[in-house]
Amino acid sequence: MGGYEIIGNRDKAIAIVEIEKGENSKKIAEDIMNKHKNVKTVLKKMSERKGVIRTRSYRIICGNKDTKVVHIEYGYRLFLDPRKVYFSPREGTERQRLASLVQKGEKIMLMFAGIGPIAVAIAKKQPDVEIVAIEINQDAVKYMKKNIEINKLQGKIKAVLGDVKKEAKKYSKEFDRIIMPLPHKSELFLDEALDCIKPNGWIHLYVIRGEEEIQEVAQDIAKKINAKKFFIKKVLPYAPRVNKYCIDLML
């Protein structure tokens, strides 16, 4: 078995598992459910993430067919269905790091917002903010609006359904901070970020790179956008000697 992650809460959770060829899927699922009594469904990964909405195919190998769940982290709740939207429970610590950087009164653009976990984390930690959260997946925006409601963050987060390339054109030099959590493609949206960011603002750009190259990659990006300074934060391992990083860039 390639490991598993659990999304949900003490009452109801879903386990997402990687199962290698030849392994007994049903037994693995039953073992997980016996170990974690709150797990009501076990999903097997059937594909890599694909398409603009970054979802993958799953197969239910044990448990309830209803895969909607409420994930709880750091005191806030996130309503989602992992079969319809992208969400990583492993990035809760990174969401808190971003939230701790935000200052009172900031206006923030969140690109590729998904169900809104970053926006919710920031707005719960720093109430005096304004966040524009853009997402192209219609299901994800539906859940993001629900998450804004259940966390009582109406008026602080604006959920926008659309393509970042198009939606960003509606703003010019309006944001103190822009967050770009799409590691395989964020660099393709730097022009839009630069059009929207204020002088002395911060861009948080996520990338997946090898350990040997990340410093040079960050330096090149900083030079390209004339950043005054930058910092590199390792977020998660991705493959042997390859990690997901956040590059924090001050304009």
C-alpha positions, 0 to 999 in steps of 0.5 A: 500500500502506498499510504493513505490520508483521511479527510473529515472529522471525528463523526465522519471521515473518508480515507483516500488510499493508494493501492499497488497492483496485486494488493487486496483492496477490500482487506486494506479498506477494512483494516483502515476502517477498523483502525479509524472508526470514524472512516465511513468510506474508503476511496482508491485513487484511480488516476492522477489529477487532471484537467483545469479543475485538478480532480482525479478518479476514485473508486469506492472500495468500502463503505458509504456511497455518500462522500460529502464530508466536513473536514475540521482544522484549526477550529474552522470547518471545510465542507467538500466532496473529494470526488468533485474537488481538489483538497489536501488535508496535509497543507493545514500547517501551510495555510496557517503560515500564510494566515500568520503573515497577513496584516490587518486591513489587507486586500488579498487575491487568491488564485485557484482557490478551490473550496476556499481553505486558504481564504477561510484560514486567513479570514478566521485568523485575521478578521479585518481582511478582504479576499477575492477568491477565484476558482474555475471549478463550479463544484468547488465554488459551490463548496467555497460559498458554503464554507464562507457561510458555515464559518460566518465569513460573509463580507470578508471572502468573495467567491468568484467563478471563472478563469484567473486569466479573465477575472484578474483583468478586472483589477489593477494594482488593488491587492496587498497580497496574491496567493498562487497555489497551483504548483505545476502552472502558477508561473504561467499567471505571473503577468496577471499577478503583477498587474494586480499587485500593489507596490511593496506587495507580496506574491506567494508562488507555489512550485514543484522542484528538485532540491538542487534547483529550487534556489536558482528557480526562486532567484530567476523568478525574483529577477524576472518580476523585479522582486526586492527579496524572496524566501523559500518555504518547503511545504511537502515532499512530492517525490524523491528529492523533489518537493512542493515549495512556496516562494514568498516574493516581495515586490 
